[in-house]
C-alpha cells in the first residue's frame, strides 16, 4: 500500500524496531555472532541501538545487510 521511492532501492531498510537481527561482535581476531532485538529502524550503513536478548544490555551496531549488523568491541 506504500509508494516505492528511489531511496528505498538505493538504501533499503535493513532493520525495523522489534525485529531480531544477527550481529557479529568483533575484537581482534575473535568474532561472535548473536541475535539481538532492534530498538529502532535503520537502513544499510546506519548505526542503530539494539538490545541483547539474554542480558538486556543495549549497544549500537552498524547495519551491514538485511537483519545483519556489526559491532566492534570497545566502540
C-alpha positions as CSV (number, residue, x, y, z in Angstrom):
1,X,0.0,0.0,0.0
2,X,3.0,2.4,0.1
3,X,4.6,4.1,-2.9
4,X,8.1,2.8,-3.8
5,X,10.7,5.6,-3.7
6,X,14.1,5.6,-5.4
7,X,15.8,5.9,-2.0
8,X,14.1,2.6,-1.0
9,X,16.0,0.8,-3.7
10,X,19.4,2.6,-3.2
11,X,19.4,2.4,0.6
12,X,17.0,-0.3,1.7
13,X,15.7,-0.7,5.3
14,X,17.7,-3.4,6.9
15,X,16.1,-3.5,10.4
16,X,12.8,-2.5,11.9
17,X,12.1,-1.8,15.5
18,X,11.3,-5.0,17.3
19,X,12.9,-7.3,14.7
20,X,15.5,-9.9,15.7
21,X,18.8,-9.2,13.8
22,X,22.1,-11.1,13.8
23,X,25.1,-9.1,14.9
24,X,28.7,-10.1,14.6
25,X,30.8,-8.8,17.5
26,X,34.5,-8.5,16.8
27,X,37.5,-8.0,19.0
28,X,40.9,-8.5,17.4
29,X,40.8,-11.9,15.6
30,X,37.8,-13.2,17.6
31,X,34.2,-12.9,16.3
32,X,30.9,-14.0,17.9
33,X,27.5,-13.9,16.3
34,X,24.4,-13.2,18.4
35,X,20.7,-12.5,18.0
36,X,19.6,-9.1,19.3
37,X,16.4,-7.0,19.2
38,X,16.4,-3.8,17.1
39,X,15.3,-0.8,19.2
40,X,14.9,1.4,16.1
41,X,14.5,1.3,12.4
42,X,17.6,1.6,10.2
43,X,19.0,1.5,6.7
44,X,22.2,0.0,5.3
45,X,25.2,1.7,6.9
46,X,23.1,3.3,9.7
47,X,24.1,2.9,13.4
48,X,21.2,1.8,15.5
49,X,20.6,0.8,19.1
50,X,19.9,-2.9,19.9
51,X,19.3,-5.0,23.0
52,X,21.0,-8.3,23.8
53,X,18.2,-10.8,24.3
54,X,20.0,-12.7,27.1
55,X,21.4,-9.8,29.2
56,X,19.0,-7.0,28.2
57,X,22.1,-4.7,27.7
58,X,21.9,-2.1,25.0
59,X,24.6,-1.2,22.5
60,X,25.0,0.3,19.0
61,X,25.6,-1.7,15.8
62,X,26.2,-0.7,12.2
63,X,23.8,-2.3,9.8
64,X,25.6,-4.3,7.1
65,X,22.7,-6.0,5.4
66,X,19.1,-7.2,5.8
67,X,18.7,-8.2,9.5
68,X,22.5,-8.1,10.0
69,X,24.9,-5.8,11.8
70,X,28.5,-5.4,13.1
71,X,29.8,-4.3,16.5
72,X,33.4,-3.9,17.3
73,X,34.1,-4.3,21.0
74,X,35.4,-1.1,22.5
75,X,33.2,1.1,20.3
